[in-house]
Amino acid sequence: LIKHGVSESLRQRMMAAGRQFFELPPPEKLKYTGKHVLDPIRYGTSFNSSVDQVLCWRDYLKVITHPVLNFPESPPEL
């Protein structure tokens, strides 16, 4: 990322916090499994594990931050 106005130190802290979230135990991450597409915080995977072959596994964390900031409780750095 270049010319975005976000400092390198902030970018590094954000990346570290994201890694910490994905290193949490599964039960902790599953608290944020999305029930609805408009949930302010949604954790999930990019495929249906009961149907799809695993070709490209992608877990995700989507956080809607506008108009209200919503963040997972753990890790606190998020």
PDB file with one MODEL, atoms N, CA, C and O in Angstrom:
MODEL        1
ATOM      1  N   LEU A   1       0.840  -1.180   0.000  1.00  0.00           N
ATOM      2  CA  LEU A   1       0.000   0.000   0.000  1.00  0.00           C
ATOM      3  C   LEU A   1       0.881   1.238   0.000  1.00  0.00           C
ATOM      4  O   LEU A   1       1.805   1.361   0.804  1.00  0.00           O
ATOM      5  N   ILE A   2       0.585   2.142  -0.904  1.00  0.00           N
ATOM      6  CA  ILE A   2       1.325   3.394  -0.940  1.00  0.00           C
ATOM      7  C   ILE A   2       0.350   4.550  -1.140  1.00  0.00           C
ATOM      8  O   ILE A   2      -0.734   4.390  -1.701  1.00  0.00           O
ATOM      9  N   LYS A   3       0.771   5.720  -0.661  1.00  0.00           N
ATOM     10  CA  LYS A   3       0.017   6.965  -0.840  1.00  0.00           C
ATOM     11  C   LYS A   3      -1.437   6.861  -0.363  1.00  0.00           C
ATOM     12  O   LYS A   3      -2.356   7.313  -1.046  1.00  0.00           O
ATOM     13  N   HIS A   4      -1.631   6.267   0.803  1.00  0.00           N
ATOM     14  CA  HIS A   4      -2.976   6.096   1.351  1.00  0.00           C
ATOM     15  C   HIS A   4      -3.174   6.906   2.626  1.00  0.00           C
ATOM     16  O   HIS A   4      -4.288   6.987   3.143  1.00  0.00           O
ATOM     17  N   GLY A   5      -2.101   7.507   3.134  1.00  0.00           N
ATOM     18  CA  GLY A   5      -2.197   8.330   4.329  1.00  0.00           C
ATOM     19  C   GLY A   5      -2.186   7.554   5.633  1.00  0.00           C
ATOM     20  O   GLY A   5      -2.337   8.153   6.698  1.00  0.00           O
ATOM     21  N   VAL A   6      -2.011   6.246   5.583  1.00  0.00           N
ATOM     22  CA  VAL A   6      -1.954   5.418   6.789  1.00  0.00           C
ATOM     23  C   VAL A   6      -0.486   5.160   7.094  1.00  0.00           C
ATOM     24  O   VAL A   6       0.259   4.690   6.234  1.00  0.00           O
ATOM     25  N   SER A   7      -0.072   5.469   8.322  1.00  0.00           N
ATOM     26  CA  SER A   7       1.338   5.304   8.674  1.00  0.00           C
ATOM     27  C   SER A   7       1.738   3.833   8.649  1.00  0.00           C
ATOM     28  O   SER A   7       0.912   2.941   8.844  1.00  0.00           O
ATOM     29  N   GLU A   8       3.014   3.608   8.406  1.00  0.00           N
ATOM     30  CA  GLU A   8       3.545   2.240   8.373  1.00  0.00           C
ATOM     31  C   GLU A   8       3.343   1.558   9.725  1.00  0.00           C
ATOM     32  O   GLU A   8       3.013   0.373   9.773  1.00  0.00           O
ATOM     33  N   SER A   9       3.537   2.294  10.824  1.00  0.00           N
ATOM     34  CA  SER A   9       3.377   1.670  12.143  1.00  0.00           C
ATOM     35  C   SER A   9       1.924   1.262  12.385  1.00  0.00           C
ATOM     36  O   SER A   9       1.673   0.200  12.954  1.00  0.00           O
ATOM     37  N   LEU A  10       0.968   2.083  11.965  1.00  0.00           N
ATOM     38  CA  LEU A  10      -0.445   1.717  12.119  1.00  0.00           C
ATOM     39  C   LEU A  10      -0.782   0.514  11.246  1.00  0.00           C
ATOM     40  O   LEU A  10      -1.491  -0.390  11.687  1.00  0.00           O
ATOM     41  N   ARG A  11      -0.285   0.495  10.018  1.00  0.00           N
ATOM     42  CA  ARG A  11      -0.535  -0.635   9.127  1.00  0.00           C
ATOM     43  C   ARG A  11       0.015  -1.923   9.734  1.00  0.00           C
ATOM     44  O   ARG A  11      -0.644  -2.962   9.689  1.00  0.00           O
ATOM     45  N   GLN A  12       1.219  -1.857  10.302  1.00  0.00           N
ATOM     46  CA  GLN A  12       1.813  -3.047  10.918  1.00  0.00           C
ATOM     47  C   GLN A  12       1.008  -3.501  12.129  1.00  0.00           C
ATOM     48  O   GLN A  12       0.827  -4.703  12.326  1.00  0.00           O
ATOM     49  N   ARG A  13       0.521  -2.566  12.947  1.00  0.00           N
ATOM     50  CA  ARG A  13      -0.293  -2.933  14.115  1.00  0.00           C
ATOM     51  C   ARG A  13      -1.613  -3.564  13.687  1.00  0.00           C
ATOM     52  O   ARG A  13      -2.083  -4.513  14.315  1.00  0.00           O
ATOM     53  N   MET A  14      -2.214  -3.038  12.617  1.00  0.00           N
ATOM     54  CA  MET A  14      -3.464  -3.610  12.112  1.00  0.00           C
ATOM     55  C   MET A  14      -3.242  -5.035  11.603  1.00  0.00           C
ATOM     56  O   MET A  14      -4.050  -5.924  11.876  1.00  0.00           O
ATOM     57  N   MET A  15      -2.163  -5.253  10.873  1.00  0.00           N
ATOM     58  CA  MET A  15      -1.859  -6.591  10.360  1.00  0.00           C
ATOM     59  C   MET A  15      -1.598  -7.559  11.516  1.00  0.00           C
ATOM     60  O   MET A  15      -2.053  -8.703  11.481  1.00  0.00           O
ATOM     61  N   ALA A  16      -0.870  -7.108  12.536  1.00  0.00           N
ATOM     62  CA  ALA A  16      -0.582  -7.959  13.693  1.00  0.00           C
ATOM     63  C   ALA A  16      -1.870  -8.312  14.433  1.00  0.00           C
ATOM     64  O   ALA A  16      -2.044  -9.457  14.850  1.00  0.00           O
ATOM     65  N   ALA A  17      -2.771  -7.350  14.600  1.00  0.00           N
ATOM     66  CA  ALA A  17      -4.042  -7.610  15.284  1.00  0.00           C
ATOM     67  C   ALA A  17      -4.877  -8.599  14.485  1.00  0.00           C
ATOM     68  O   ALA A  17      -5.519  -9.474  15.067  1.00  0.00           O
ATOM     69  N   GLY A  18      -4.879  -8.477  13.168  1.00  0.00           N
ATOM     70  CA  GLY A  18      -5.603  -9.435  12.329  1.00  0.00           C
ATOM     71  C   GLY A  18      -5.051 -10.839  12.484  1.00  0.00           C
ATOM     72  O   GLY A  18      -5.810 -11.802  12.597  1.00  0.00           O
ATOM     73  N   ARG A  19      -3.724 -10.959  12.489  1.00  0.00           N
ATOM     74  CA  ARG A  19      -3.107 -12.283  12.696  1.00  0.00           C
ATOM     75  C   ARG A  19      -3.504 -12.848  14.051  1.00  0.00           C
ATOM     76  O   ARG A  19      -3.792 -14.039  14.169  1.00  0.00           O
ATOM     77  N   GLN A  20      -3.520 -11.992  15.083  1.00  0.00           N
ATOM     78  CA  GLN A  20      -3.898 -12.456  16.421  1.00  0.00           C
ATOM     79  C   GLN A  20      -5.326 -12.984  16.423  1.00  0.00           C
ATOM     80  O   GLN A  20      -5.611 -13.994  17.066  1.00  0.00           O
ATOM     81  N   PHE A  21      -6.227 -12.310  15.710  1.00  0.00           N
ATOM     82  CA  PHE A  21      -7.605 -12.795  15.655  1.00  0.00           C
ATOM     83  C   PHE A  21      -7.647 -14.197  15.060  1.00  0.00           C
ATOM     84  O   PHE A  21      -8.290 -15.081  15.625  1.00  0.00           O
ATOM     85  N   PHE A  22      -6.979 -14.418  13.937  1.00  0.00           N
ATOM     86  CA  PHE A  22      -7.047 -15.718  13.271  1.00  0.00           C
ATOM     87  C   PHE A  22      -6.291 -16.805  14.023  1.00  0.00           C
ATOM     88  O   PHE A  22      -6.472 -17.988  13.738  1.00  0.00           O
ATOM     89  N   GLU A  23      -5.445 -16.423  14.982  1.00  0.00           N
ATOM     90  CA  GLU A  23      -4.758 -17.400  15.830  1.00  0.00           C
ATOM     91  C   GLU A  23      -5.576 -17.766  17.069  1.00  0.00           C
ATOM     92  O   GLU A  23      -5.187 -18.662  17.818  1.00  0.00           O
ATOM     93  N   LEU A  24      -6.700 -17.089  17.292  1.00  0.00           N
ATOM     94  CA  LEU A  24      -7.555 -17.413  18.441  1.00  0.00           C
ATOM     95  C   LEU A  24      -8.085 -18.836  18.310  1.00  0.00           C
ATOM     96  O   LEU A  24      -8.168 -19.361  17.199  1.00  0.00           O
ATOM     97  N   PRO A  25      -8.447 -19.472  19.434  1.00  0.00           N
ATOM     98  CA  PRO A  25      -9.059 -20.801  19.371  1.00  0.00           C
ATOM     99  C   PRO A  25     -10.381 -20.737  18.598  1.00  0.00           C
ATOM    100  O   PRO A  25     -11.078 -19.724  18.655  1.00  0.00           O
ATOM    101  N   PRO A  26     -10.729 -21.800  17.881  1.00  0.00           N
ATOM    102  CA  PRO A  26     -11.973 -21.801  17.097  1.00  0.00           C
ATOM    103  C   PRO A  26     -13.214 -21.349  17.866  1.00  0.00           C
ATOM    104  O   PRO A  26     -13.997 -20.575  17.314  1.00  0.00           O
ATOM    105  N   PRO A  27     -13.441 -21.789  19.113  1.00  0.00           N
ATOM    106  CA  PRO A  27     -14.663 -21.332  19.802  1.00  0.00           C
ATOM    107  C   PRO A  27     -14.725 -19.808  19.953  1.00  0.00           C
ATOM    108  O   PRO A  27     -15.805 -19.220  19.891  1.00  0.00           O
ATOM    109  N   GLU A  28     -13.572 -19.175  20.149  1.00  0.00           N
ATOM    110  CA  GLU A  28     -13.545 -17.715  20.286  1.00  0.00           C
ATOM    111  C   GLU A  28     -13.891 -17.045  18.956  1.00  0.00           C
ATOM    112  O   GLU A  28     -14.659 -16.083  18.934  1.00  0.00           O
ATOM    113  N   LYS A  29     -13.337 -17.539  17.852  1.00  0.00           N
ATOM    114  CA  LYS A  29     -13.634 -16.964  16.535  1.00  0.00           C
ATOM    115  C   LYS A  29     -15.080 -17.221  16.135  1.00  0.00           C
ATOM    116  O   LYS A  29     -15.709 -16.381  15.492  1.00  0.00           O
ATOM    117  N   LEU A  30     -15.608 -18.379  16.514  1.00  0.00           N
ATOM    118  CA  LEU A  30     -16.974 -18.737  16.114  1.00  0.00           C
ATOM    119  C   LEU A  30     -18.034 -17.832  16.738  1.00  0.00           C
ATOM    120  O   LEU A  30     -19.174 -17.809  16.274  1.00  0.00           O
ATOM    121  N   LYS A  31     -17.673 -17.087  17.786  1.00  0.00           N
ATOM    122  CA  LYS A  31     -18.609 -16.107  18.362  1.00  0.00           C
ATOM    123  C   LYS A  31     -19.031 -15.084  17.314  1.00  0.00           C
ATOM    124  O   LYS A  31     -20.088 -14.462  17.430  1.00  0.00           O
ATOM    125  N   TYR A  32     -18.202 -14.917  16.297  1.00  0.00           N
ATOM    126  CA  TYR A  32     -18.439 -13.887  15.284  1.00  0.00           C
ATOM    127  C   TYR A  32     -18.884 -14.465  13.948  1.00  0.00           C
ATOM    128  O   TYR A  32     -18.861 -13.767  12.934  1.00  0.00           O
ATOM    129  N   THR A  33     -19.286 -15.726  13.936  1.00  0.00           N
ATOM    130  CA  THR A  33     -19.801 -16.317  12.704  1.00  0.00           C
ATOM    131  C   THR A  33     -21.032 -15.535  12.274  1.00  0.00           C
ATOM    132  O   THR A  33     -21.971 -15.360  13.050  1.00  0.00           O
ATOM    133  N   GLY A  34     -21.020 -15.073  11.050  1.00  0.00           N
ATOM    134  CA  GLY A  34     -22.106 -14.231  10.557  1.00  0.00           C
ATOM    135  C   GLY A  34     -23.415 -14.984  10.420  1.00  0.00           C
ATOM    136  O   GLY A  34     -23.466 -16.068   9.839  1.00  0.00           O
ATOM    137  N   LYS A  35     -24.455 -14.406  10.952  1.00  0.00           N
ATOM    138  CA  LYS A  35     -25.801 -14.964  10.796  1.00  0.00           C
ATOM    139  C   LYS A  35     -26.539 -14.264   9.663  1.00  0.00           C
ATOM    140  O   LYS A  35     -27.448 -14.827   9.054  1.00  0.00           O
ATOM    141  N   HIS A  36     -26.132 -13.020   9.390  1.00  0.00           N
ATOM    142  CA  HIS A  36     -26.800 -12.206   8.374  1.00  0.00           C
ATOM    143  C   HIS A  36     -25.743 -11.353   7.668  1.00  0.00           C
ATOM    144  O   HIS A  36     -24.763 -10.933   8.284  1.00  0.00           O
ATOM    145  N   VAL A  37     -25.945 -11.107   6.403  1.00  0.00           N
ATOM    146  CA  VAL A  37     -24.974 -10.358   5.603  1.00  0.00           C
ATOM    147  C   VAL A  37     -24.716  -8.954   6.158  1.00  0.00           C
ATOM    148  O   VAL A  37     -23.650  -8.390   5.914  1.00  0.00           O
ATOM    149  N   LEU A  38     -25.657  -8.385   6.891  1.00  0.00           N
ATOM    150  CA  LEU A  38     -25.482  -7.042   7.438  1.00  0.00           C
ATOM    151  C   LEU A  38     -25.004  -7.021   8.884  1.00  0.00           C
ATOM    152  O   LEU A  38     -24.951  -5.951   9.490  1.00  0.00           O
ATOM    153  N   ASP A  39     -24.653  -8.179   9.456  1.00  0.00           N
ATOM    154  CA  ASP A  39     -24.093  -8.185  10.804  1.00  0.00           C
ATOM    155  C   ASP A  39     -22.851  -7.294  10.820  1.00  0.00           C
ATOM    156  O   ASP A  39     -22.066  -7.333   9.873  1.00  0.00           O
ATOM    157  N   PRO A  40     -22.651  -6.488  11.876  1.00  0.00           N
ATOM    158  CA  PRO A  40     -21.519  -5.564  11.884  1.00  0.00           C
ATOM    159  C   PRO A  40     -20.161  -6.259  11.956  1.00  0.00           C
ATOM    160  O   PRO A  40     -19.156  -5.699  11.518  1.00  0.00           O
ATOM    161  N   ILE A  41     -20.122  -7.473  12.503  1.00  0.00           N
ATOM    162  CA  ILE A  41     -18.885  -8.259  12.551  1.00  0.00           C
ATOM    163  C   ILE A  41     -19.217  -9.654  12.052  1.00  0.00           C
ATOM    164  O   ILE A  41     -20.129 -10.303  12.565  1.00  0.00           O
ATOM    165  N   ARG A  42     -18.474 -10.118  11.049  1.00  0.00           N
ATOM    166  CA  ARG A  42     -18.724 -11.465  10.515  1.00  0.00           C
ATOM    167  C   ARG A  42     -17.409 -12.189  10.279  1.00  0.00           C
ATOM    168  O   ARG A  42     -16.499 -11.674   9.629  1.00  0.00           O
ATOM    169  N   TYR A  43     -17.334 -13.398  10.823  1.00  0.00           N
ATOM    170  CA  TYR A  43     -16.204 -14.289  10.588  1.00  0.00           C
ATOM    171  C   TYR A  43     -16.745 -15.473   9.808  1.00  0.00           C
ATOM    172  O   TYR A  43     -17.854 -15.938  10.072  1.00  0.00           O
ATOM    173  N   GLY A  44     -15.985 -15.957   8.866  1.00  0.00           N
ATOM    174  CA  GLY A  44     -16.435 -17.112   8.103  1.00  0.00           C
ATOM    175  C   GLY A  44     -15.354 -17.624   7.180  1.00  0.00           C
ATOM    176  O   GLY A  44     -14.194 -17.221   7.262  1.00  0.00           O
ATOM    177  N   THR A  45     -15.757 -18.520   6.301  1.00  0.00           N
ATOM    178  CA  THR A  45     -14.850 -19.088   5.318  1.00  0.00           C
ATOM    179  C   THR A  45     -15.464 -18.924   3.939  1.00  0.00           C
ATOM    180  O   THR A  45     -16.656 -18.651   3.805  1.00  0.00           O
ATOM    181  N   SER A  46     -14.649 -19.091   2.930  1.00  0.00           N
ATOM    182  CA  SER A  46     -15.081 -18.779   1.569  1.00  0.00           C
ATOM    183  C   SER A  46     -15.759 -19.937   0.858  1.00  0.00           C
ATOM    184  O   SER A  46     -16.089 -19.819  -0.323  1.00  0.00           O
ATOM    185  N   PHE A  47     -15.974 -21.052   1.544  1.00  0.00           N
ATOM    186  CA  PHE A  47     -16.593 -22.193   0.879  1.00  0.00           C
ATOM    187  C   PHE A  47     -17.434 -22.986   1.862  1.00  0.00           C
ATOM    188  O   PHE A  47     -17.319 -22.800   3.074  1.00  0.00           O
ATOM    189  N   ASN A  48     -18.270 -23.861   1.351  1.00  0.00           N
ATOM    190  CA  ASN A  48     -19.091 -24.751   2.163  1.00  0.00           C
ATOM    191  C   ASN A  48     -18.306 -26.041   2.350  1.00  0.00           C
ATOM    192  O   ASN A  48     -18.193 -26.839   1.419  1.00  0.00           O
ATOM    193  N   SER A  49     -17.766 -26.251   3.539  1.00  0.00           N
ATOM    194  CA  SER A  49     -16.878 -27.387   3.777  1.00  0.00           C
ATOM    195  C   SER A  49     -17.580 -28.733   3.653  1.00  0.00           C
ATOM    196  O   SER A  49     -16.912 -29.755   3.493  1.00  0.00           O
ATOM    197  N   SER A  50     -18.906 -28.761   3.721  1.00  0.00           N
ATOM    198  CA  SER A  50     -19.613 -30.035   3.593  1.00  0.00           C
ATOM    199  C   SER A  50     -19.873 -30.399   2.134  1.00  0.00           C
ATOM    200  O   SER A  50     -20.264 -31.529   1.844  1.00  0.00           O
ATOM    201  N   VAL A  51     -19.663 -29.458   1.213  1.00  0.00           N
ATOM    202  CA  VAL A  51     -19.957 -29.694  -0.200  1.00  0.00           C
ATOM    203  C   VAL A  51     -18.739 -29.494  -1.092  1.00  0.00           C
ATOM    204  O   VAL A  51     -18.447 -30.331  -1.947  1.00  0.00           O
ATOM    205  N   ASP A  52     -18.034 -28.395  -0.897  1.00  0.00           N
ATOM    206  CA  ASP A  52     -16.963 -27.997  -1.802  1.00  0.00           C
ATOM    207  C   ASP A  52     -15.651 -28.718  -1.511  1.00  0.00           C
ATOM    208  O   ASP A  52     -15.350 -29.059  -0.367  1.00  0.00           O
ATOM    209  N   GLN A  53     -14.878 -28.941  -2.575  1.00  0.00           N
ATOM    210  CA  GLN A  53     -13.512 -29.397  -2.395  1.00  0.00           C
ATOM    211  C   GLN A  53     -12.687 -28.193  -1.964  1.00  0.00           C
ATOM    212  O   GLN A  53     -12.971 -27.062  -2.361  1.00  0.00           O
ATOM    213  N   VAL A  54     -11.677 -28.439  -1.159  1.00  0.00           N
ATOM    214  CA  VAL A  54     -10.839 -27.342  -0.690  1.00  0.00           C
ATOM    215  C   VAL A  54      -9.785 -27.055  -1.752  1.00  0.00           C
ATOM    216  O   VAL A  54      -8.772 -27.750  -1.831  1.00  0.00           O
ATOM    217  N   LEU A  55     -10.025 -26.035  -2.563  1.00  0.00           N
ATOM    218  CA  LEU A  55      -9.073 -25.633  -3.586  1.00  0.00           C
ATOM    219  C   LEU A  55      -8.325 -24.376  -3.146  1.00  0.00           C
ATOM    220  O   LEU A  55      -7.118 -24.253  -3.356  1.00  0.00           O
ATOM    221  N   CYS A  56      -9.035 -23.476  -2.553  1.00  0.00           N
ATOM    222  CA  CYS A  56      -8.434 -22.232  -2.065  1.00  0.00           C
ATOM    223  C   CYS A  56      -9.192 -21.822  -0.806  1.00  0.00           C
ATOM    224  O   CYS A  56     -10.229 -21.163  -0.884  1.00  0.00           O
ATOM    225  N   TRP A  57      -8.675 -22.210   0.334  1.00  0.00           N
ATOM    226  CA  TRP A  57      -9.339 -21.938   1.606  1.00  0.00           C
ATOM    227  C   TRP A  57      -9.057 -20.494   2.010  1.00  0.00           C
ATOM    228  O   TRP A  57      -7.902 -20.069   2.041  1.00  0.00           O
ATOM    229  N   ARG A  58     -10.098 -19.751   2.316  1.00  0.00           N
ATOM    230  CA  ARG A  58      -9.940 -18.361   2.734  1.00  0.00           C
ATOM    231  C   ARG A  58     -10.890 -18.099   3.887  1.00  0.00           C
ATOM    232  O   ARG A  58     -12.108 -18.100   3.708  1.00  0.00           O
ATOM    233  N   ASP A  59     -10.335 -17.875   5.070  1.00  0.00           N
ATOM    234  CA  ASP A  59     -11.139 -17.410   6.191  1.00  0.00           C
ATOM    235  C   ASP A  59     -11.157 -15.887   6.136  1.00  0.00           C
ATOM    236  O   ASP A  59     -10.213 -15.267   5.646  1.00  0.00           O
ATOM    237  N   TYR A  60     -12.236 -15.285   6.641  1.00  0.00           N
ATOM    238  CA  TYR A  60     -12.313 -13.827   6.596  1.00  0.00           C
ATOM    239  C   TYR A  60     -12.934 -13.273   7.867  1.00  0.00           C
ATOM    240  O   TYR A  60     -13.666 -13.960   8.579  1.00  0.00           O
ATOM    241  N   LEU A  61     -12.626 -12.031   8.126  1.00  0.00           N
ATOM    242  CA  LEU A  61     -13.238 -11.251   9.193  1.00  0.00           C
ATOM    243  C   LEU A  61     -13.666  -9.937   8.558  1.00  0.00           C
ATOM    244  O   LEU A  61     -12.828  -9.155   8.109  1.00  0.00           O
ATOM    245  N   LYS A  62     -14.963  -9.698   8.523  1.00  0.00           N
ATOM    246  CA  LYS A  62     -15.488  -8.447   7.971  1.00  0.00           C
ATOM    247  C   LYS A  62     -16.014  -7.611   9.126  1.00  0.00           C
ATOM    248  O   LYS A  62     -16.807  -8.083   9.941  1.00  0.00           O
ATOM    249  N   VAL A  63     -15.567  -6.375   9.186  1.00  0.00           N
ATOM    250  CA  VAL A  63     -15.957  -5.465  10.257  1.00  0.00           C
ATOM    251  C   VAL A  63     -16.507  -4.195   9.623  1.00  0.00           C
ATOM    252  O   VAL A  63     -15.776  -3.473   8.945  1.00  0.00           O
ATOM    253  N   ILE A  64     -17.786  -3.919   9.839  1.00  0.00           N
ATOM    254  CA  ILE A  64     -18.393  -2.685   9.353  1.00  0.00           C
ATOM    255  C   ILE A  64     -18.087  -1.599  10.377  1.00  0.00           C
ATOM    256  O   ILE A  64     -18.440  -1.728  11.550  1.00  0.00           O
ATOM    257  N   THR A  65     -17.439  -0.541   9.938  1.00  0.00           N
ATOM    258  CA  THR A  65     -17.008   0.505  10.878  1.00  0.00           C
ATOM    259  C   THR A  65     -17.715   1.835  10.677  1.00  0.00           C
ATOM    260  O   THR A  65     -17.376   2.823  11.330  1.00  0.00           O
ATOM    261  N   HIS A  66     -18.682   1.871   9.792  1.00  0.00           N
ATOM    262  CA  HIS A  66     -19.392   3.131   9.569  1.00  0.00           C
ATOM    263  C   HIS A  66     -20.888   2.864   9.540  1.00  0.00           C
ATOM    264  O   HIS A  66     -21.304   1.941   8.840  1.00  0.00           O
ATOM    265  N   PRO A  67     -21.695   3.582  10.227  1.00  0.00           N
ATOM    266  CA  PRO A  67     -21.429   4.803  10.968  1.00  0.00           C
ATOM    267  C   PRO A  67     -20.975   4.559  12.408  1.00  0.00           C
ATOM    268  O   PRO A  67     -20.562   5.507  13.076  1.00  0.00           O
ATOM    269  N   VAL A  68     -21.038   3.323  12.907  1.00  0.00           N
ATOM    270  CA  VAL A  68     -20.642   3.012  14.280  1.00  0.00           C
ATOM    271  C   VAL A  68     -19.479   2.035  14.234  1.00  0.00           C
ATOM    272  O   VAL A  68     -19.479   1.094  13.440  1.00  0.00           O
ATOM    273  N   LEU A  69     -18.479   2.263  15.096  1.00  0.00           N
ATOM    274  CA  LEU A  69     -17.356   1.337  15.151  1.00  0.00           C
ATOM    275  C   LEU A  69     -17.767   0.073  15.887  1.00  0.00           C
ATOM    276  O   LEU A  69     -18.272   0.139  17.007  1.00  0.00           O
ATOM    277  N   ASN A  70     -17.552  -1.079  15.261  1.00  0.00           N
ATOM    278  CA  ASN A  70     -17.828  -2.382  15.860  1.00  0.00           C
ATOM    279  C   ASN A  70     -16.565  -3.215  15.722  1.00  0.00           C
ATOM    280  O   ASN A  70     -16.033  -3.359  14.622  1.00  0.00           O
ATOM    281  N   PHE A  71     -16.083  -3.763  16.830  1.00  0.00           N
ATOM    282  CA  PHE A  71     -14.888  -4.586  16.781  1.00  0.00           C
ATOM    283  C   PHE A  71     -15.088  -5.816  17.647  1.00  0.00           C
ATOM    284  O   PHE A  71     -15.813  -5.759  18.640  1.00  0.00           O
ATOM    285  N   PRO A  72     -14.452  -6.936  17.286  1.00  0.00           N
ATOM    286  CA  PRO A  72     -14.489  -8.107  18.162  1.00  0.00           C
ATOM    287  C   PRO A  72     -13.863  -7.762  19.514  1.00  0.00           C
ATOM    288  O   PRO A  72     -13.023  -6.867  19.605  1.00  0.00           O
ATOM    289  N   GLU A  73     -14.273  -8.471  20.550  1.00  0.00           N
ATOM    290  CA  GLU A  73     -13.718  -8.231  21.881  1.00  0.00           C
ATOM    291  C   GLU A  73     -12.280  -8.716  21.986  1.00  0.00           C
ATOM    292  O   GLU A  73     -11.503  -8.194  22.785  1.00  0.00           O
ATOM    293  N   SER A  74     -11.926  -9.707  21.185  1.00  0.00           N
ATOM    294  CA  SER A  74     -10.598 -10.291  21.270  1.00  0.00           C
ATOM    295  C   SER A  74     -10.036 -10.458  19.870  1.00  0.00           C
ATOM    296  O   SER A  74     -10.770 -10.863  18.969  1.00  0.00           O
ATOM    297  N   PRO A  75      -8.786 -10.168  19.658  1.00  0.00           N
ATOM    298  CA  PRO A  75      -7.825  -9.580  20.584  1.00  0.00           C
ATOM    299  C   PRO A  75      -8.120  -8.095  20.792  1.00  0.00           C
ATOM    300  O   PRO A  75      -8.677  -7.441  19.911  1.00  0.00           O
ATOM    301  N   PRO A  76      -7.746  -7.567  21.954  1.00  0.00           N
ATOM    302  CA  PRO A  76      -8.073  -6.175  22.261  1.00  0.00           C
ATOM    303  C   PRO A  76      -7.431  -5.175  21.300  1.00  0.00           C
ATOM    304  O   PRO A  76      -7.894  -4.040  21.192  1.00  0.00           O
ATOM    305  N   GLU A  77      -6.368  -5.585  20.599  1.00  0.00           N
ATOM    306  CA  GLU A  77      -5.702  -4.686  19.654  1.00  0.00           C
ATOM    307  C   GLU A  77      -6.586  -4.341  18.461  1.00  0.00           C
ATOM    308  O   GLU A  77      -6.355  -3.327  17.804  1.00  0.00           O
ATOM    309  N   LEU A  78      -7.603  -5.172  18.164  1.00  0.00           N
ATOM    310  CA  LEU A  78      -8.507  -4.846  17.068  1.00  0.00           C
ATOM    311  C   LEU A  78      -9.385  -3.710  17.509  1.00  0.00           C
ATOM    312  O   LEU A  78     -10.237  -3.256  16.745  1.00  0.00           O
TER     313      LEU A  78
ENDMDL
END
